């Protein structure tokens, strides 16, 4: 074995052992990730669009099950599953109407390190808390989003029904639903990533050696799968790889909305200019060969913003002035709460009170809620029935 290969294999083996140890520590005592979110009455009422008095009245009248209570003090609390049960019993509508299609939202930038997977995971959890049916598609062979949902990508490589095999033109996997896995979130599923996506990239690239029909088909491999499930979910979130190869272009072709994370740094700002141009070129290419890739909205979001860091406040001002009004109105702040949650394969939403002070955690949550709440509104605006989620709390109290 060549010396360089030996070094790389040795490092890979050592790191893989530590990876397994870290996951074992994070997911104990169960072998799979569980959801342990505790929601107090006030927060539950806000998430449901009702008042605490309306919930308490419905519980007292037996129209809702009695809430869970802490044995030490008798205080009420709810789980995510409890909130979904209440939504069903009180007929609180969430998401699209029957017959409408899911919003297929790609969190895309071909530059790495911009917070793409972090945003995908946190947006999925935000939507899950609010009762939406969400499908996450991890198109990045690095599988960060897959890992954060508690799925070990290394265990999938020998399975037949995986995303790489579905996308590959040489594999015989046609049922996209067979690639979907459940997560610990009640209404969130995932199509996980694994190393087979690297093989799929090569297989799709091989279509260039064939005729134009094969190339067009290769660009739409993911779209064919997504089209099978757009009535099953409210939102499909795609986490593409940090490149515009065939996997990245499949994400572009399959989506109908786009969020572009951009850190407030000059190099990221400049590279995103190239990204805008490249995406536009590829959309024109798709149109020229009959591939329809229309977007209901395209929004940039300033990620990992540190207002006290030299130059970042100026870049934030420049971004707001030059992104043609297509920018989320406030940035995602850099926070130790996000960093610490990710270190244990969680989102801030899963971490409950967080690792620092309660004030720091609440500031982080409020910032994320504001950013994702704005994205949520853009999502709802894509459905003709988007107003069905605008429930009057007064009506809810009387219900």
C-alpha positions as CSV (number, residue, x, y, z in Angstrom):
1,X,0.0,0.0,0.0
2,X,1.4,3.5,-0.9
3,X,2.6,5.5,2.1
4,X,0.0,8.3,1.5
5,X,-2.8,5.8,1.2
6,X,-1.7,4.1,4.4
7,X,-1.7,7.5,6.3
8,X,-5.2,8.4,5.0
9,X,-6.6,4.9,5.8
10,X,-5.1,5.1,9.3
11,X,-6.6,8.5,10.0
12,X,-9.9,7.5,8.6
13,X,-10.0,4.4,10.8
14,X,-9.1,6.3,13.9
15,X,-11.5,9.1,13.3
16,X,-14.3,6.7,12.5
17,X,-13.8,5.0,15.9
18,X,-14.0,8.4,17.6
19,X,-17.1,9.3,15.6
20,X,-18.9,6.2,16.8
21,X,-17.8,7.0,20.4
22,X,-19.1,10.6,20.1
23,X,-22.5,9.4,18.8
24,X,-22.7,6.7,21.5
25,X,-22.3,9.4,24.1
26,X,-24.8,11.7,22.5
27,X,-27.5,9.2,21.9
28,X,-27.4,7.2,25.1
29,X,-29.1,5.2,26.4
30,X,-31.1,4.5,23.3
31,X,-29.5,3.5,20.0
32,X,-31.7,5.9,18.1
33,X,-32.3,9.6,18.7
34,X,-35.4,10.5,20.8
35,X,-37.2,13.8,21.1
36,X,-37.3,15.2,24.7
37,X,-38.7,18.7,24.2
38,X,-40.7,20.0,27.1
39,X,-43.2,22.8,26.3
40,X,-44.8,24.9,29.0
41,X,-48.5,26.1,28.8
42,X,-47.6,29.6,27.6
43,X,-45.3,28.4,24.8
44,X,-47.8,25.7,23.8
45,X,-50.6,28.2,23.5
46,X,-48.4,30.4,21.3
47,X,-47.5,27.5,19.0
48,X,-51.1,26.5,18.7
49,X,-52.5,30.0,18.1
50,X,-54.7,29.8,21.2
51,X,-54.7,31.3,24.7
52,X,-53.7,29.4,27.8
53,X,-57.2,30.0,29.1
54,X,-58.8,28.3,26.0
55,X,-56.6,25.3,26.4
56,X,-57.3,25.0,30.1
57,X,-61.0,25.3,29.5
58,X,-61.0,22.6,26.8
59,X,-59.0,20.3,29.1
60,X,-61.5,20.9,32.0
61,X,-64.4,20.1,29.7
62,X,-62.8,16.9,28.5
63,X,-62.5,18.1,24.9
64,X,-58.7,17.7,25.2
65,X,-56.8,15.1,27.2
66,X,-55.4,16.2,30.5
67,X,-51.9,17.7,30.1
68,X,-48.8,16.0,31.5
69,X,-47.5,17.3,34.8
70,X,-44.2,17.2,36.7
71,X,-44.5,14.9,39.7
72,X,-42.5,17.2,41.9
73,X,-44.6,20.3,41.5
74,X,-47.7,19.4,39.4
75,X,-46.9,22.0,36.8
76,X,-48.4,21.3,33.3
77,X,-46.3,20.7,30.2
78,X,-46.7,19.3,26.7
79,X,-44.7,17.4,24.1
80,X,-44.5,18.0,20.4
81,X,-46.8,15.0,19.9
82,X,-49.3,16.5,22.4
83,X,-49.4,19.7,20.3
84,X,-50.2,17.7,17.2
85,X,-52.9,15.8,19.0
86,X,-54.5,19.1,20.2
87,X,-54.3,20.5,16.6
88,X,-56.2,17.5,15.4
89,X,-58.8,17.5,18.1
90,X,-59.4,21.3,17.9
91,X,-59.2,21.2,14.1
92,X,-56.5,23.8,14.0
93,X,-55.4,23.8,10.3
94,X,-51.7,23.8,9.5
95,X,-50.0,23.8,6.1
96,X,-51.5,23.4,2.7
97,X,-55.0,22.4,1.8
98,X,-55.9,19.0,0.3
99,X,-54.8,18.8,-3.3
100,X,-52.1,21.5,-3.1
101,X,-48.5,20.7,-3.6
102,X,-45.6,21.0,-1.1
103,X,-43.3,23.9,-1.2
104,X,-39.9,22.4,-2.2
105,X,-37.3,24.6,-0.7
106,X,-33.6,24.2,-1.3
107,X,-31.1,25.8,1.1
108,X,-28.4,26.4,-1.5
109,X,-25.0,27.9,-1.9
110,X,-22.1,26.3,-3.6
111,X,-19.6,27.7,-1.0
112,X,-19.1,25.5,2.0
113,X,-19.1,26.8,5.6
114,X,-22.0,29.2,5.2
115,X,-24.4,27.4,7.6
116,X,-26.5,25.5,5.0
117,X,-27.0,22.3,6.9
118,X,-27.4,24.2,10.2
119,X,-30.2,26.3,8.7
120,X,-31.9,23.2,7.1
121,X,-32.0,21.3,10.4
122,X,-33.2,24.3,12.4
123,X,-35.8,25.3,9.9
124,X,-37.1,21.7,9.8
125,X,-37.4,21.7,13.6
126,X,-39.1,25.1,13.6
127,X,-41.7,23.8,11.1
128,X,-42.1,20.6,13.0
129,X,-42.9,22.5,16.2
130,X,-45.6,24.4,14.4
131,X,-47.2,21.2,13.1
132,X,-46.1,21.1,9.5
133,X,-45.5,17.8,7.7
134,X,-41.8,18.1,6.6
135,X,-39.6,16.0,4.4
136,X,-35.9,16.7,4.5
137,X,-33.7,15.5,1.6
138,X,-30.0,15.4,2.4
139,X,-28.2,15.6,-1.0
140,X,-24.8,16.3,0.6
141,X,-22.5,13.2,0.8
142,X,-21.0,14.6,4.0
143,X,-24.4,13.8,5.6
144,X,-24.3,16.4,8.3
145,X,-28.1,16.9,8.3
146,X,-28.6,13.1,8.3
147,X,-26.4,12.8,11.4
148,X,-28.2,15.6,13.2
149,X,-31.4,13.7,12.8
150,X,-29.8,10.7,14.5
151,X,-29.3,8.5,11.5
152,X,-25.8,7.0,11.0
153,X,-25.1,7.2,7.3
154,X,-22.4,4.5,7.5
155,X,-25.2,2.0,8.3
156,X,-27.0,2.7,5.0
157,X,-24.3,1.9,2.5
158,X,-25.4,-1.8,2.0
159,X,-29.1,-1.0,1.7
160,X,-30.8,-1.0,-1.6
161,X,-33.4,1.6,-1.1
162,X,-31.2,4.7,-0.5
163,X,-31.0,8.0,-2.3
164,X,-27.8,7.3,-4.2
165,X,-29.3,4.2,-5.8
166,X,-32.6,6.1,-6.6
167,X,-30.6,8.8,-8.4
168,X,-28.2,6.6,-10.2
169,X,-29.3,5.7,-13.7
170,X,-27.6,2.3,-13.5
171,X,-29.5,1.2,-10.3
172,X,-33.0,-0.3,-10.3
173,X,-34.7,1.8,-7.5
174,X,-37.8,3.6,-8.7
175,X,-39.9,4.0,-5.6
176,X,-38.8,7.3,-3.9
177,X,-40.9,6.6,-0.9
178,X,-38.8,3.5,-0.1
179,X,-35.8,5.8,0.5
180,X,-37.7,7.8,3.2
181,X,-36.9,7.2,6.9
182,X,-38.8,8.4,9.9
183,X,-37.2,10.7,12.4
184,X,-37.9,11.3,16.1
185,X,-40.0,14.3,15.1
186,X,-43.6,13.1,14.7
187,X,-44.3,14.8,11.4
188,X,-40.8,15.1,10.0
189,X,-39.3,12.4,7.7
190,X,-35.9,12.3,6.0
191,X,-34.3,10.9,2.9
192,X,-30.8,10.4,4.4
193,X,-27.5,10.9,2.7
194,X,-24.7,8.4,2.6
195,X,-21.5,7.7,0.5
196,X,-23.5,6.2,-2.3
197,X,-24.3,9.8,-3.4
198,X,-20.7,10.1,-4.6
199,X,-21.2,7.1,-6.9
200,X,-24.5,8.6,-8.0
201,X,-22.7,11.8,-9.0
202,X,-20.3,9.9,-11.2
203,X,-23.2,7.9,-12.7
204,X,-25.2,11.0,-13.5
205,X,-22.1,12.7,-15.0
206,X,-21.7,9.7,-17.3
207,X,-24.9,10.7,-19.1
208,X,-22.8,13.3,-21.0
209,X,-21.4,10.3,-23.0
210,X,-24.9,9.5,-24.1
211,X,-27.5,11.5,-26.0
212,X,-29.3,14.7,-25.0
213,X,-32.3,12.8,-23.6
214,X,-30.1,11.0,-21.1
215,X,-28.6,14.3,-19.9
216,X,-32.0,15.9,-19.5
217,X,-33.2,12.9,-17.6
218,X,-30.1,13.0,-15.3
219,X,-30.9,16.6,-14.4
220,X,-34.4,15.6,-13.3
221,X,-33.6,12.4,-11.3
222,X,-34.4,14.0,-7.9
223,X,-37.5,15.9,-9.3
224,X,-39.0,12.6,-10.4
225,X,-38.8,11.4,-6.8
226,X,-40.0,14.6,-5.2
227,X,-43.0,14.7,-7.6
228,X,-44.1,11.3,-6.0
229,X,-44.5,12.8,-2.6
230,X,-45.5,16.5,-3.0
231,X,-49.0,15.9,-1.7
232,X,-47.8,13.9,1.3
233,X,-46.0,16.9,2.9
234,X,-46.4,20.6,3.4
235,X,-42.7,21.4,2.9
236,X,-39.8,19.5,1.3
237,X,-36.4,20.9,2.5
238,X,-33.4,20.0,0.3
239,X,-29.9,20.3,1.7
240,X,-27.7,20.3,-1.5
241,X,-23.9,19.7,-1.6
242,X,-21.6,22.8,-1.6
243,X,-21.1,22.5,-5.3
244,X,-23.1,22.7,-8.6
245,X,-22.3,19.3,-10.0
246,X,-25.1,16.9,-11.0
247,X,-26.3,16.6,-7.4
248,X,-26.5,20.3,-6.9
249,X,-28.2,20.9,-10.2
250,X,-30.7,18.2,-9.4
251,X,-31.5,20.2,-6.3
252,X,-32.0,23.3,-8.4
253,X,-34.3,21.4,-10.8
254,X,-36.4,19.8,-8.1
255,X,-37.1,22.9,-6.0
256,X,-39.6,25.7,-6.4
257,X,-38.2,28.0,-3.7
258,X,-34.7,29.0,-2.8
259,X,-33.0,30.2,0.4
260,X,-29.3,31.3,0.0
261,X,-27.3,31.6,3.2
262,X,-24.6,34.3,3.0
263,X,-22.2,35.1,5.9
264,X,-21.4,38.9,6.2
265,X,-17.9,38.6,5.0
266,X,-16.4,40.0,1.8
267,X,-15.3,36.7,0.3
268,X,-18.7,35.1,0.9
269,X,-20.4,38.2,-0.5
270,X,-18.2,38.1,-3.7
271,X,-18.6,34.3,-4.2
272,X,-22.4,34.6,-3.9
273,X,-22.4,37.1,-6.8
274,X,-20.9,34.3,-8.9
275,X,-23.4,31.9,-7.4
276,X,-26.3,34.1,-8.5
277,X,-24.9,34.2,-12.1
278,X,-24.3,30.5,-12.2
279,X,-27.8,29.6,-11.0
280,X,-29.3,32.0,-13.5
281,X,-27.3,30.4,-16.3
282,X,-28.4,27.0,-15.3
283,X,-32.1,28.0,-15.1
284,X,-31.8,29.3,-18.6
285,X,-30.2,26.1,-19.7
286,X,-33.0,24.1,-18.1
287,X,-35.6,26.3,-19.9
288,X,-33.9,25.8,-23.2
289,X,-34.2,22.0,-22.9
290,X,-37.8,22.0,-21.6
291,X,-37.1,21.7,-17.9
292,X,-39.5,23.9,-15.9
293,X,-37.7,25.3,-12.8
294,X,-39.9,28.2,-11.6
295,X,-39.4,29.6,-8.1
296,X,-42.1,31.0,-6.0
297,X,-39.5,32.9,-4.0
298,X,-35.8,33.4,-3.8
299,X,-34.4,34.9,-0.6
300,X,-30.9,35.4,0.8
301,X,-30.4,35.2,4.5
302,X,-27.4,36.6,6.3
303,X,-26.0,33.8,8.4
304,X,-23.5,33.6,11.3
305,X,-23.8,37.4,11.9
306,X,-21.6,38.9,14.7
307,X,-22.5,42.6,14.8
308,X,-19.6,43.6,17.0
309,X,-17.0,41.9,14.7
310,X,-15.1,44.5,12.6
311,X,-16.7,44.9,9.1
312,X,-19.7,42.6,9.6
313,X,-22.2,45.3,10.4
314,X,-21.0,47.2,7.2
315,X,-21.4,44.0,5.1
316,X,-24.9,43.5,6.5
317,X,-25.8,47.0,5.4
318,X,-24.3,46.4,1.9
319,X,-26.2,43.1,1.6
320,X,-29.5,44.7,2.4
321,X,-28.8,47.5,-0.1
322,X,-27.7,45.2,-3.0
323,X,-29.8,42.0,-2.8
324,X,-32.6,43.7,-4.7
325,X,-35.1,43.5,-1.8
326,X,-34.9,39.7,-1.8
327,X,-33.4,39.3,1.6
328,X,-34.8,38.0,4.9
329,X,-35.2,41.2,7.0
330,X,-32.9,40.1,9.9
331,X,-29.8,38.0,10.1
332,X,-29.2,34.7,11.9
333,X,-26.9,35.7,14.8
334,X,-23.8,33.7,15.6
335,X,-24.5,32.1,18.9
336,X,-22.7,29.7,21.3
337,X,-26.2,28.1,21.8
338,X,-26.2,26.9,18.2
339,X,-22.6,25.8,18.4
340,X,-23.1,23.8,21.6
341,X,-26.4,22.2,20.4
342,X,-24.7,21.0,17.2
343,X,-21.9,19.5,19.2
344,X,-24.4,17.1,20.6
345,X,-26.1,16.5,17.2
346,X,-29.1,18.7,18.2
347,X,-30.8,21.9,17.1
348,X,-31.4,24.7,19.5
349,X,-35.1,23.7,19.4
350,X,-34.2,20.3,20.7
351,X,-31.9,21.5,23.4
352,X,-34.7,23.0,25.5
353,X,-33.0,25.5,27.9
354,X,-29.6,25.3,26.2
355,X,-26.2,25.2,27.6
356,X,-25.7,28.8,28.8
357,X,-27.9,31.2,30.7
358,X,-31.6,31.2,30.0
359,X,-31.4,34.8,28.7
360,X,-28.8,33.7,26.1
361,X,-30.9,30.8,25.1
362,X,-34.0,32.9,24.8
363,X,-32.2,35.5,22.7
364,X,-31.1,32.8,20.3
365,X,-34.5,31.2,20.1
366,X,-36.2,34.5,19.5
367,X,-33.7,35.4,16.7
368,X,-34.3,32.0,15.0
369,X,-38.0,32.2,15.4
370,X,-38.1,35.6,13.8
371,X,-36.0,34.5,10.8
372,X,-37.9,31.2,10.3
373,X,-41.2,32.9,10.9
374,X,-40.5,35.2,7.9
375,X,-39.6,32.2,5.8
376,X,-42.7,30.4,7.0
377,X,-44.8,33.3,5.7
378,X,-43.1,33.1,2.3
379,X,-43.9,29.4,2.3
380,X,-47.6,29.9,3.1
381,X,-47.9,32.6,0.5
382,X,-47.2,29.9,-2.2
383,X,-50.5,28.1,-1.4
384,X,-53.8,29.5,-2.7
385,X,-55.2,28.6,0.7
386,X,-52.4,30.2,2.7
387,X,-54.9,32.2,4.9
388,X,-56.2,28.9,6.5
389,X,-53.3,29.1,9.0
390,X,-54.2,32.6,10.1
391,X,-56.5,31.5,13.0
392,X,-58.0,34.2,15.2
393,X,-57.2,33.4,18.8
394,X,-60.5,34.8,19.9
395,X,-62.3,32.2,17.7
396,X,-60.1,29.5,19.1
397,X,-61.0,30.5,22.7
398,X,-64.7,30.3,21.9
399,X,-64.3,26.9,20.2
